[in-house]
Amino acid sequence: MKWKKARWRLLATALFAVSGGSSLLAQPSNVSLAEALRLAGAESPVINVSQAEVDAARGNERQEGLRPNPEISVEAENIAGTGVFKGLRSTEMTVAVGQRLELGGKRGARRRAAAAETNVAEIEASIARAELAAEVRLAYTDAVAAQNRLELANRVVERNRELARIAGILVEVGRDPPLRAIRAQGALGEAKAAQQSAEAEAYSARLTLASLWGGQAPPDRVQEIWLGETDMIDFDPVQALPIQLAAANTNAAEAIIKRERANAVPDVTLSGGFRRFEESNDNAFVVGASIAIPLWNRNQGNVDIARARLRSAQARRSLQLLAVNRQFGIAQARLRAAKTRVQTLQNETLPQAEEALRLARLGYGYGKFNLIDVLDAASARDSVENSLIEAKVARAQSVTTLLRLGAE
């Protein structure tokens, strides 16, 4: 999952750069997950891009439903010739209006194909929103985890500071050799360095989260909300957005086939007008009709292209259904494993490690254990808590995947 985190953070940084770090957005001091989702949904450029694509598709749908415009033509014959055609004496002036009549149901087929493409754009916008929500959940989880690690690092510094103080006292009274005090000071220095690293990581995680809604500065804190503690996820693969998109692309391909077949039918252009004979000062009406002869071009190439794309769309839908089911199965298995690990670490391993540390510190005070025993017990206890944080992160990531797959 590390490469996914890097990808999300890179995208978040890009969005922050695009947004220009708008200073108009008030930065909340203590962000909840619901508030983070709301802010990102309202301010993210990703939403603006996808909505613009939907608007463009709707505009195309309106355009495809319009009839051809009528045409007006003006024609003058027998002008400025020689003999009887000299000057304007024999001029024939014709003014006509023509209208192309679309046959074969072209306009309806165009409109239905455009409507199908609009549906594709709308589903793609829904997918963009679902992916943004997943990105926010992952970034929020990273921020909560980093915050927990910082709190752990702060506790480790305080604990090692106390151990260094006790070690100094024991060295002064002659119970421990000076090397023990040096070792305790070294452990305190390592803890302080880890604390600084944890502070930087927590700041970076909060800034990544804030960048998803164009925030200029990170919030002071995020509320400790772990996905997977109470989430109930219902899933119907057929209703998953990727499957809906594949089905919409299939419908659009079918509509395009009908449109291209309709385009194979030639249109008729009717015209009618008025002609003026200057030489005899007479008038007459003129009418006309024209139609293309579909001798060589019957739009067969475009029909073949549309059929091929329909086969591709149908195959992609089958592949997408397999992929969604596979992803859902993997995410479910990982969620079950992560939940079991969280419960084991939280209810069994961590209490045992804390009790071992308590006994080691107590024994150290009575001279039963040395400083190395206490540091080893503390390191084991801290390792368990870090493992618990990682297990909660894994659980949240699996829940995020399931929520993204189940979005409708």
Beta strands, then each sheet from edge to edge (+ up, - down):
strand 1: 30-31
strand 2: 71-77
strand 3: 92-101
strand 4: 221-222
strand 5: 268-277
strand 6: 282-291
sheet 1: 1+ 4+
sheet 2: 2+ 3- 5+ 6-
end
